[in-house]
Amino acid sequence: MTDESEATPQAAIDAEREKHAHERDDRVYEFAAGDEQEGIPFVGAGPGHPRLLTVAGKRALEDAELVVHAGSLVNSEVLEAYCEHAELVNSVGKDLEELVPLMRDAYEEGRTVVRLHSGDPAIYGAALEQMDALEHEGVPTYLVPGVTSAFAASATLRTQLTLNETANHVAFTRPQGRTLEAEDDHIAEFVGMGDVTTCIYLGTHAVADTMDRLLADGVDPDTPVTVVYHASWPDEDVIEGTVGTIGRKVDEAGYRASAMVLIGDAAAGAGYERSYLYGDWANRGDTDGGTETETTSDD
Ligand SMILES: C[S@@+](CC[C@H](N)C(=O)[O-])C[C@H]1O[C@@H](n2cnc3c(N)ncnc32)[C@H](O)[C@@H]1O
């Protein structure tokens, strides 16, 4: 920071983004994910259930004096369980210009600060811009991963997101809307690939519209779609349907936020084949030159 005009979060983001394009931070080579580091941890709270917080996340929260959390996206049970002694600040409705000085000042006063995001901060979390703005002000930051909601949904459904023969790929995506231009909405392409489990974040309010677009794009109306509302919360709910029916069902249930939409057979655990991993192939050893060993090691 050299002068007053550079002291805005936007200027800080611009400067840090430019820096990332040319050099890696030394800490990338010094620390592993999960290590405790100096600074403000950006912690993934997980999908909701307090037991789905990492050990590193729990320790950070228990030590915290100030927790800036993502409002209703973070289950209050997590805050009650681990933040008994901390001041709690809801970040919803606050912009970077308010959040960054709030965290910076607390950190500079010597308080232990945690920034708590829902799920994993690396998925639709807008963490990096906050981290960059803080780093630019001399406040170190680091990430503590969390269980993303798609993984909680697959656990609820007692299935895998990848399944041999059924789903060789997973797409984490979101539908077009205020944030995403229509031409950047790739849901129809992922679904059209056939062997992809498409996990739609931030799309609960628009399930019917999204399905209408898929139908217009020629997607089979019988393609399975499973919606998991509040995965791992006490009021968790599962709605099963197809591209042709799920929009109406979600509308009837009245859910407008906080659900994971999973498209594809894997969500039902249907149609898969036994994997190579626990078969004769694995016991005979690698006859394909090494690459298959790596790609099938899924435990
Ligand atoms: C701003 S994004 C944050 C995602 C979060 N960082 C994660 O890794 O899960 C919010 C979206 O995540 C999904 N989501 C978050 N928590 C959820 C939960 N417990 N069950 C189902 N979906 C959830 C919903 O699609 C919601 O619209």
The ligand as a MOL file (V3000), in Angstrom:
LIG
                    3D

  0  0  0     0  0            999 V3000
M  V30 BEGIN CTAB
M  V30 COUNTS 27 29 0 0 0
M  V30 BEGIN ATOM
M  V30 1 C -23.0620 -19.2910 -1.9820 0
M  V30 2 S -23.1380 -21.0090 -2.3480 0 CHG=1
M  V30 3 C -21.9840 -21.5810 -1.1740 0
M  V30 4 C -21.5600 -22.9920 -1.4030 0
M  V30 5 C -20.6270 -23.5060 -0.3360 0
M  V30 6 N -19.3670 -22.7840 -0.3600 0
M  V30 7 C -20.3800 -25.0050 -0.4410 0
M  V30 8 O -19.2330 -25.4000 -0.6390 0
M  V30 9 O -21.3290 -25.7600 -0.3040 0 CHG=-1
M  V30 10 C -24.6880 -21.4400 -1.6430 0
M  V30 11 C -25.3290 -22.6160 -2.3630 0
M  V30 12 O -24.7560 -23.8320 -1.8790 0
M  V30 13 C -25.7430 -24.8190 -1.7970 0
M  V30 14 N -25.8210 -25.2440 -0.3970 0
M  V30 15 C -25.1870 -24.7110 0.6590 0
M  V30 16 N -25.4340 -25.4210 1.7740 0
M  V30 17 C -26.2650 -26.4210 1.4020 0
M  V30 18 C -26.8490 -27.5200 2.0820 0
M  V30 19 N -26.6370 -27.7310 3.3710 0
M  V30 20 N -27.6260 -28.3620 1.3710 0
M  V30 21 C -27.8240 -28.1850 0.0550 0
M  V30 22 N -27.2720 -27.1880 -0.6540 0
M  V30 23 C -26.5130 -26.3100 0.0160 0
M  V30 24 C -27.0440 -24.2280 -2.2950 0
M  V30 25 O -27.1510 -24.5380 -3.6730 0
M  V30 26 C -26.8090 -22.7490 -2.0860 0
M  V30 27 O -27.5470 -21.9860 -3.0270 0
M  V30 END ATOM
M  V30 BEGIN BOND
M  V30 1 1 1 2
M  V30 2 1 2 3
M  V30 3 1 2 10
M  V30 4 1 3 4
M  V30 5 1 4 5
M  V30 6 1 5 6
M  V30 7 1 5 7
M  V30 8 2 7 8
M  V30 9 1 7 9
M  V30 10 1 10 11
M  V30 11 1 11 12
M  V30 12 1 11 26
M  V30 13 1 12 13
M  V30 14 1 13 14
M  V30 15 1 13 24
M  V30 16 1 14 15
M  V30 17 1 14 23
M  V30 18 2 15 16
M  V30 19 1 16 17
M  V30 20 1 17 18
M  V30 21 2 17 23
M  V30 22 1 18 19
M  V30 23 2 18 20
M  V30 24 1 20 21
M  V30 25 2 21 22
M  V30 26 1 22 23
M  V30 27 1 24 25
M  V30 28 1 24 26
M  V30 29 1 26 27
M  V30 END BOND
M  V30 END CTAB
M  END
